[in-house]
């Protein structure tokens, strides 16, 4: 009768040659130099039983014999780790015996209905047999279905042409238990591609040959040159057909199995998870001792610090709560903050329990460590609901230090956003944290309290918080309305409804009340960035000329920046400018020193990055706000890498100048606020109130205040992959940043000059390891990338004349950059083959060009000063 699956002849023994190969290499490399190995063997197949009522239900026996292990590529003897070793020595006696025990498959219409094997065999050899058994599953008509094999339950498509069948398996659709995680932001993550195809050639209604190939590619999204691939190939070829044993007569499968060997058990065909044990791995404390010196606070701008941080995280992830606590409790205060960074970034249940047991939020003396813990939570690459729940509990309890209490809620906001982005908005802990922030904000009466909940919302970016942010932006006092507006500015323009734009227009044009310049300019930026209408743009352009002096110059600069950088609204702006009434000369020839400028840092095939710098002064030459941003983006995602805002107000009295209209009663204040990798940190205050200002000025050493210092885990990617041929593979990419950002503001009454300085020192280390783990060999490739750089942003203002002179400088020092790649094959005995390549380069330093006007002013500022070098004051 006609069968829909392959059919074996009675009384025959089919002898096949089988091989399974794996290769690991760089994505573009040819396979001739790859690391990897090959297992080859003979395979005997014979029919045991055919269902008397259904020809298409067959029981077949498969047996592996004559196993060989060798290099996948020809190697000189000295580089061959298998040389002089028998298969038994390489694989181990117990494993080899298990591998050669036969398996039995029940095939119904070509699909494996049941896989029979022996129960107490090692998972590794069982999976190799499953990989071989999966090759015998095929259908003889074209079409798609979900079927189970070693890879799990997958969408599979067959194309049949005469004696050739092609099987395409959609690996992304496979349901199988596997571990792994990805990074929060796509730009920092790893892109993957996986394919699987098997080609069968049939002869006499059974298999003549099979060729299967699987490809896995991993690429770092922000640098696609850094990546890896795993290729897994299987071949099965019929060598001869000989006379074999006769069939077993029986009605049911069960009785055949019983006759054959009562020890056979039906097992799942999908792979079982296995992991080889590490024989000579150091304990967590041994590992910490070996890297400790690189984690000294003074070394945090070196790549070695970021590298040690990553290897420490990898080891913490394997450790128990007790092992982690032992290190935390024994370390001194210089090293503890770095240990806290690493333990928190590890994000395992054990590491979270350890750190929460160690930190006591009722104790104000350890607030520095509490802050490091909270910031590391804010940067978490894949935070859990448990983490948010724990922080909410802490926030509701006693917190000794007020700043820590503020930081707690700000971080809760960041975790809400990360969990919502992963579809977790309805999780109980997220719902509770959202409710807590919105309810407490409604009841808050002190400005400080309002401010901390607004900062939390600035991180959470909840659509339902927009109405409350609008209320504070329009009716709040100075700093509060400024903060609410800056929170709205972080939303994607698609969330900004008609109501938002109407409110922003009222604020900018001061329809209902007088607003500070800082809020008005933010409102204008929101309008111009969210697909403004012709009339909105026209009204803004008409207002230029009627604004306070420096604000005029700032708005003009913002419009010019939109045109020069070809921002989305530039088409509408050009259209309006054609309308002559808005474009009269007087309006656009305003004096002043404020400015806004955007330019590219890098433009690459994978990602581009821009910097923008805008500065708003008061009419008397004192800084009101300086804002430096770096954005990184690819075709579909954006990452706000850094923002440093320095705000000041009410400082006119120092130089006996007249405050701007509407700003006569502002309290003296200067402070700084930063966003790092989409996470708004708690702002820092340089001084608050006139007395505080005077005491700091008289003792001013111009020392910078530390804004953020520590280690951040940016890229955090781990995927485990079940190869069709049996082994487990994994791809792990970690990217760490050692960071040190400080900022300061100094005055010299003598030279009537002020200076703000923001220093960003960064070291980065990326480590990728793509590995195939068979119980008797590990093979893979490690790639590393390291860079160190410093970006300084200095603005100098001389206010002895009007318009005062402003010089802004943004410099990057020359930066070393190194990449390394190591391919390896290693046996448990320690015998190892490695091939290394490395490249080092230096990126030349760069002074980033701001607008021409700025360059002209810098010449004046530094020309005027050269003869009067003395101390400040």
N, C-alpha and C positions, 0 to 999 in steps of 0.2 A: 504493500500500500504506500501512498505518498506521505512523506513525512515533512513537517515544517521545520525540523531541526536536523543537524547532522546525524548520520546513522552509521553504526559500526557493524562489521560483519561478524557472524558467530565464529567461534573457534580460531580467531586470529590474534596475533600479538603485534601491535603497532609499535615500532621502535623510532623514537624521535630524538633529535639533538636539541638541547635547550640552552639558551644563554640569557642572562640579565645583566645589563651594564648601567652604571650611573656615572655621570660627568658633572663636575661643578666648575664654573669658570665665570669670567667677566661676560657681560651680555653679548658683546659684539665678537668675542673671540671664537676662532674655529676650534673644533673639539680635539684637534691633534695634540694640544699641549695641556689639556685639562687634567685636573686631579680626578681620581675616581677608581673604580675597580670593576672586574667582571667575574661573575660566577657562571660556570658552565657545567652541564651535566647531561647524562642520557636520561630519557624519560620513557618508561614502558607503559603502554595503555592497552587494556583489553576489556571486552564486554563480559559482565558477570551474569546479567539477567535481563530479559526483556519481558515486559508485562504481557501476559497472554491476551488480555482484553484491549491493549493499546500499544501498537508498535512504537509509538512516540514516547514511551516511558521506559528509559533504559538505566541500568546501573552499571557504571564503569569504574575500573580500578586504575589508579595512576601511581606510578612508583618512580622516585628519583634515584639514580645510581651514578657511580663514577664522578663524584663532585670535584671540580677543580676551581681554584681561586687564583686570579692573575691580575696584572696591571691592565688598565683599559687602553693604555698607550705603551708602545715599545719604550723600554727604559734601559740605560746602561746598568750592568749588574750592581754597581755601587749604589744606585738610586732605587733599586727594586726591593721593597720591604718584605716581599714574599720569598725572596731568593733562599734556596736551600731549606725551605720549610715544607713539610708534607701538609696536605689538606687537613689531616686530623690535628696536626700541631696548630695550624692557623685557626681552624674553627673550634676545635676542642672536641674530645671524644664523644661526650654526652650529646652535644649539639648535632654532630655528624650522624650519630645513630638515629636521633629523632628525625632528622631531615630525610633519612632513607626509609623510614617507615611509610608504607603506602597509605593513600587516602582513597575514599570511595565517594563518587558523586552520583546523585540521582538526577538525570537530565530529563525534563519533560518539555517537549516541543523546543528543544535546544537551550532552555534556560535551566540554571542550576536550582533544583527544588530543595535539595538537602546536601550538605557538606558533612561527611563523616570522617572523624579523625580520632586520635587518642587524647584523653583528657589532660594528663599531667605533663604534656610536652611544653617546652619553653615557648613563650609568645612569639619570639623572633622567628623560630623555624616554622611555627604554625602559620605566620604571616607570609613566609616565602611560599609555602604550599598553597595558601589562599590566592596568592598572585598568579601562580601557575594554573590553579583551578579556574580562575576567572577568565582565562584565555579560551576555555572550552565552552564558554557561554556565547551563543550567537543564534540569530534567527535568519531564515533563508528568504524572507520577503522584505521589501523596503518599508520603512515606517518608523515612527517614534514611540517610545514608551518610557516609563520610569522603571528601572530594574536595579536589583541589588547585586553588587559584587564587592571586591575587596575595598573599593573606594567609598562604600556606603550606598545609599539609595540615590541614583542619579538619573537625570534626563538623558536618554541614549537614543541616537538616530542611526538606523541602518540603511545603507544604499546597496542594492544588489544588482550586479551586472553579470549575467551568465555564471561563470565559476568564481567570480570575485565578489567578496562582501567587504564593505568598509563600515566600520563601527566608529561613530563619533560620540564621545562622552563629554557632556557639558559639566566640567569640574566645579564651576561656581554653583551648580544646582545641587551638589551632593550633600545629603544629610548624613553626617558622621560626627561622632563626638571628638572635637579637637580643641586644644587650648590655643589662646592667643589674644592679642589686643592690638588696637591701633592708636595713633596719636589723635589728640582732639582736633587740631586744625589740619586740613588737607595738605596745605603747603608744607607742613613739617612732617608729613606722613610719607608712606612708601606706597607707590603704585604697583599693582601686580597684574600679571596676565598668566592664565594657565590653559593649556590645550592638551587633548588626548585623542589620538587616532589609532585604530588597529585595522590592518588589512589582512584579510583571509583569502587564501587560494584553496579551492576545494577540488577533490578528485575522487570519483567513485563514491559520491555523497558523504565523504568524510574529509577531515582537514589534511591538506598537503603541506601548507606552510602558513605561519602567522608572523606578522611584523607589527609590533606595537611601539608607539613612541609617545612619551609625555614630556611636555616642556613647561617649566615654571620660570617666570621672569620677575625680578624685583628691582624697582628703580626708586631712588630717593627723589621725591617730587621736586625738591629745590635744587638738585644737582643730578641730572639724569645720567651723567657720566659715572656716578657712583651707583653700582648695582651688581646684581649677580644672576646667574641662571643655573637651574638644575635640569639636566636632561636624563630621562630614564628610558632605556630601550629593552624590549624583550623580543627574542626570536625563537620560534619553534619550527623545526623542519623534519618532515618524515624521511627517515633514512631507509627503512625496509619494513615489509610486512611478512611475518613468519607464521607457521602453524602454532596455535596456542591451545590453552585448555578449553574444555567444553563449558557450557552454561550450567548454572545451578538451577534446578527445577524447583519452583515455588510459586504460590499464588500472590503472596504479599512481600513487600520490600523488607519488612521487619524480620521475617524468617530467614531471608537471604543473609542479612547482616549478622544474625545470630549464628548461622552456620559458619560464616566466614571467620568472625572473631567477635565474641560477646563483649570485648572491651571497647568496640567502636561506639562513639557517641555522636549524635547530631549536634553540629555547632553552627553559629552564625558564619556566613561567608564574609561579612564585613570585618575588617582588620580589628584586632584587639590592641588597645594602647599599650606600648612598651617603652621602657626607657632604660638605657644601660647605666649601671651604677658607676660612680666615679671612684676610682681606686686610690689615687694619691692626692685627692683634693685637700687644700689647706682648710683648717677650721676658720670660722669668721674672724676670731681674734688674731689668728696668725696672719690672715690676709690684711686685716686692718694695720697690724704692726708694719707690714711691708710697704704700705702706701702712705702711712701716717704723715711723714715729713712733707709730702707734696700738698697736704691739706692745711698747712699753716696759713693763718689769715694773710700774712704778707705775700704769699705766693699765689693768691687767688686770681691774678690776671695772667697766669701761665697755662698753656695748653695741658701740661702735665697734671695740673689740678683737676681739670675737666675729665681727663682720661682716668685718673684714680677714682674720681667720683662715680664714673660709669661702672668700673669693675667692682666697686664697693656695692653699688645697687644690685648688681647681678648676684653677688654673694649673699646680700641681705635677703633677697627673694627666696633663697633656699634655706634660710635660717629659722630657728624657732624663736618664740618670744623671749625665752630665757637667755639664749645666746646674744640676742640684740640688747636686752637690758644690761647684761654683764658689761658690754662695751660702753653703753651710755653712762652707766653708774661709775665706771672707773676712769672716765676721761676728764681732763682739766678744762678750765673755762675758755682757753684759747681755741681748743679743737672742737669743743662741744657743738658750737653752732653749725660747723660743717657736717658733723655726725648727724645732727638733727635734719639738715637738708637732705642727706642721703636716705636716712631711715624713712622720712616722710615720703620722699619721692618713690620709694620701693613699692608703696601702695598694695602691700599684701595684708590680709587680716591680722597676721602675726605682728607685722611692723607697726600697724596702727594701734593695736592693743599695747604694745611695748611703750610707744611714745606717749600715749594717753595715761598710762600708769605712771610714767616718770614725771610728766609735767603737772604742776599744781597751779591752776589758774587763781587760786586764793592767795598765792604767794607772789607779792609784787617784786621780790628781789630777782626772780628768774624771768622777768618780762622780756628781756632780749631774746631768750630761747623760745619763749612763747610766740614772739613775733616771727622768728625764723620758721617755726613750725607752721604758723598760719599762712605765711607767704608761700611756702612750699605746697600747701594745700591749694592755694589759689592757682598755682601753676600746674596742678595735677594733670597728667596726660589722659588718664581714664578713671576719674574719681568714682567711688562707689556710693550708693545710697547711704550705707552705714556711716561713711565719713561725714556727710551732710547732717545726718541724724545726731552724730556725736557732737558736732559743733553747735547745733541748735540747743542741745542739752546744756553744754557749757555756757552758752550765751544766756540761757534762762537762769543759770545758777549764779553763784558769787564770782565776780571777776575783780580782783584787787586793783588792777591798773586800768584806768579809764581808756587810755589809748589802745590797750589790748582789746577792751570791750568793743571799741569802734572797729578795730581791725577784724575782729571775729565776724561782725555782721557784714562788713564789706566783702569778706571772703565767702560768706554764705551766699551772697549775691552771685559771685563768680561761679560757685558750684551749681547753683540753680540753673544758670545759663548752660553750663557744660552738660548737665544731666538732661535738660530739655532738648538740647541739640541732638542728643542720642535717642530721642523719643521717650524720655523718662519724665515728662512734665506731669504725668498723673500719678507718679509714685507717691506713696503716703508722706515720705520725708520731704519731698519737694513741695507738695501741696501745703504742708504745715509751715515750712520755712517761708514760702511766699506769703501765706496769710499773716504770719508773725510780722514780717517787714511792713506790709501794707497797713495792717492794723495799728502797729506802734507808731508809724509815721503820722497816721490820722490823729493820734492822741498826743503827739510830741508837742511840747510848748517851747522848750529851750532851743535856741539856734543850733547849739552843738549837736543835740539829738536829731533835729531835722536833718542836719548835714550828714550824719552818719548813715541814716536810712536812705537819703538821696544817693549817696555814694554806692550803697548796696544795689540800688536800682540801676545805677549807671553801669554796674557789672552784669546785673541780671537781664537787662533789656527785655522785660516782659511787655508784650503788647498791651496788657490790661493796666500797666502803670502809666501809659501815655497821658490820660486825663489828669492824673495827680501831678505829673511833671509840668504840664501846661499851667496848672493852677499856681505852682510855686514860681515858675519862670516869669509869669506876668504879675503876680501880686507879692512875691517874696521881697525881702530886703536885699540890697547889693549882692554879697557873696552867695546867698541862698539862690537868688534868681539866676545868677551866673552859673552856678553848679547845675541847676535844673535844666538850663538851656544847653549846657555842654553835654548833659546826659542824653537829651533829645538828639543832639548832633551825632551820637554814636549809633542810632538806629539806622537800619537799612531804609533808604528813601521810600521803598514800597510800603512801609508802615506809616508814613507821614501823611495823614488824612487831610482833607480840606480844612478841618478844624485846626489842625496843627499849623497849617500855612497861614490861616487867617490870624491866629494868635501871634505868629512870628512877625507878620506884617504890622499888626498893632504895636508890638514892642518896638520894632525898628523905627516906625514913623511916629512913635510916642502918642498914639491916638487917645489912650485913656490916662496915662500918667507919664511923668518924666522917668527915664531909665538910665542907668549908667552906661557909659560907652562900651564896656566889656560885654554887657548883655546884648546891646543893640548890634554890635558887630557879629556876635555869634548868631543872632537871629537872621541877619543878612546872609551869613554863610549857609545857614540851613535852607533859606529860600532859594539861593542861587545853586544849591547842590541837589535840589529835589525837583528837577524838571519844571523850572519856573515858567509862568505864562508870560506873554508879551507885555501885558500891563504891569505885572510884578516887576519885571526887569526895568521897564520904562520909569516906574515910580522911584525905584532905587537910584537910577541914573539921574533923574530930575532932582533927587534930594542932595546929590553931591554938589557942594557949593553953598548949601544952607546949613551944613553941619559945623560943629565945633572944629577949630583949626586942624588939629592932628587927626581927628576922625575922618575929615575930608580926605586927607592924604592917604589914610589907611584904606578907605573904601575905593579910592581911585586905583590904588596899588592892587587891591583884590580883583577889581574888574580887569586890569591889565594882565594879571596872572592867569585869569580864566582864558583870556584870548591867547596869550603866549604859549600856554600849556595845552591848548585845545581841549579844555574840559567839556563835559557833555553840554553845559548850557551855553557854550561859546557861540553856537549858531544863532540862538535867540538874541544874545547880546549884540552880535554883529548886525542883525536885522534892525534892532532898536537904534543902534548908532547911526544907521542910514537916515533915520528920522532926525532932521537937522536941529529941531528945537532942543533935543537932549544933548546935542553934540557941540554946544557953543564953546569957543576957545577959553573964555574966562573960567568956566566951570572946571576945565581939565588942566589948568596951569597952576594948581595950588601948590604953595610952599608947604614944607613940613618934613619930618624925618621918619614918620611911621611907614611901614612897608609890609608887603606880603610877597613871597616868592616860592615857586615850586620847581624842582629840577630832578633829573634822573641821577641816581648813584650808579645803578647798573641796568643795562637792558640786555637780557639774555634770552636764549631759546626756551628755557624752562620757566624762569621767574624773572621779573624785573623789580627794581626797588626805586622809590622816589623819596626825596627829602623835601620838607617844606618848612619854611621859617617865616613866622610873621611877628611883627613887633608893633605895639601900639603905645604911644607916649601921651603924657598929658601936655597941655599947652606950654608948661614951663620946663619941659625937657626931662621930666622924671618918668621912668619906665612905669607903665600901667600893666602891661602884659607882654611877655615874650613866649612864643610857642614854637617848639621845634618838634617835628614829626618825621618818623621814617615808616613808610608803608611798603610791604612786600606783596606782590600779587602775581597770580598766574591767570590762565584764561577764565577760570570760574571762581576763584576764591581770593580773598584778601586777608592779610594779617597786619594788624596794627602793631608793628614790632616795638616802636618806642615813641613815647611822647613825653616831653619835659616842658611843663608850663611854669614860668615864674610870674607871680602876680604881685603887684605892689599898689598901695593907695595911701593917700593922706601924707605924702612925704614932702609936700611943698614947703612946709614950715622950716625944714632943715636949711633950705637955701633961700629962705625968706621970699618965696615967690607966691604969686596969687593962684589959688586953686581954680580949676575950671568951674564953669557955671554948674550948679547942682551938685558939686562935689565938695562944698565948703566944710561940711560936717563929718567927713569920713575919718574914721579912726586910723591912726598910722598902723600899717600892716605890710609885711612882705612874707611870702611863702612860696612853696614849690609843690607841684603835684605831678605825679608821673604815671604813665600807663606803660606796662611792659608786657609784650606778647598778649595783647587784648585784655589785660587784667589791670584794672585801676588800683593803684596802691593807696595806702593812707597818706594824705598830704602832710608835708612837714612845714612848720612855721619858723621863719628866720627871726622875726620879732613881731610883737603884738603890743601896740600902745606906744605913746611917745617916750615914756620913761625907759622902757625896754630898748627902744631904738637908740636913744642917746647913750645908754650904758654900753650897748654892743658897738656903737660907732667909735666911742672913745677907746675901746679896747680892741678895735677891729684889726685883726692880723690878716684879714682876707682869707682865713682858713676856710676851706670848703666844708660844707656839711654833708655827711654821708646820707645819701637818699636810699640806696639799695646796694647790698653787698651780699654775695652768696653764690650758691650753685643751683642751676636750674636744669631740670631734665626736659628737653624740648621734644626730641624725637624719641618715641617709645613704641617700637613695633616688634611684635613677635607672632609668627604664624607657624603652627606645626602642620606638616603635610604628610599624608599617607601616600607613599609611592605605590603604583600599581604592582610593582615587582616584589613588594614586601617590606622593604626598609622604611623607617620613619625619617623624614627630613625636617629641618626647621630653618627659618630665616629670622634673624634677629638684627634689628638696627636700633642703635641708641645714639642720641645726640645730646651732648651736655654743654652747658655754657657756664663759665666762671665769670662773674660779672661784678663790676665795681663802678657805681655811678655816684658822683658827688656834684654838688652845686653850691655856689656862694655868690654873695653880692657885697661889693665894697665901695666906700665913698672916699673921695679926697676933697675936703673943703678948700684946701690950698689951691689945687689945680682946677677946682670946680669940675670934677670929673667923677663918673661912677662906672663900675665895671660889673658885669655879671658873667659868670664862668660856669659852664657845665662840662664836666669831664666824663666820658664814657669809656671805660676800659673793659675789653672783652676778650676772652680766650674761648675757642670752641674746639671740641673734639667729637668726632663721629666715629663709631665703631660698628661695622657690620660683620656678622658671621653667618654664613650660609653653610649648612652642614647636613650630610647624610649619615645616619647612625645605624649601622648594622651591628649586631652584638659583637662581631669579631674585628670590626674596623670602623674608624671614623674618617670621613674624607670631607673636605670642604675648602672654603676660601674666606679669609678674613680681609676686610678692607678698612683702612683708617684714613682719616682726613683731619688735619689740625691746622688751626690758624689763630693768630693773635693780632689784635689791632686796638687802636685807641682813637676815639673821635673826640675832638675838643671843639666846643662852641663858645666863643667869647664875644661879648658885645661891649664896646667902650663908648661912653657918651661924654662929650664935653659941653657943659651948659653955660659957658661964659658969654655966649652971643646967641642970637636967634636968626635963622633957624639953627639950632644947635647941631653939632657934628656927631654923627653916629657911625661907628665902624663895626661891622659884624664879620667875624671870621669863623669858618668851619673848616677844620683841618683834620686830615687823617694821617697818622704817622705811617712810615713804611711797615708793611706787615708780612711776616714770614708765613708761608703756606706750604704744607707738606702732605703728600698722599703716599700710602703704602699698600701693597697687596701681598698676601701670603697664601699660596695654595698648599694644602697639606694632605697627607694620608698617614694615619697612625694606627698601630696595633696596641692592644692593652699592655703588651710587654714593654711598651715604651719605644719600640723601633718606629722611626718616623721619617717620612720624606717631606721636604719643604722646598718650595720655589718662591723666591721673593723678588719684588720689584718696587722701586720707590722713586718719587720725584719731589724735588723741592723747588720752590720759586719764591720770589719776593715781589709782592705787589707794591709798586712805588707809592710813596706818600702822595697826598693829593690835597690841594686847597680847593674846596668846592666853589665854583663860580656862583656868586649871587648876582643881583642885577648891577648893571653898569654904574648906576648912581652910587651904589654902595662902594664900589672900587674907587671912584673918585674921592669919596669922603675919607676912605681909609688913608689915602695918600696925604690928605690934609691933616688928619689927626696925628699920624705918625711923623709927618714933616714938622708939625708945630712942637712936638714933644721932645725931639731929640736933644735940644740944648738944656732941658730942665729936668734931668733925671735926679730925683731925690726921693726921700721916703714919702709915703702917703702921710697926709696931715702935717 
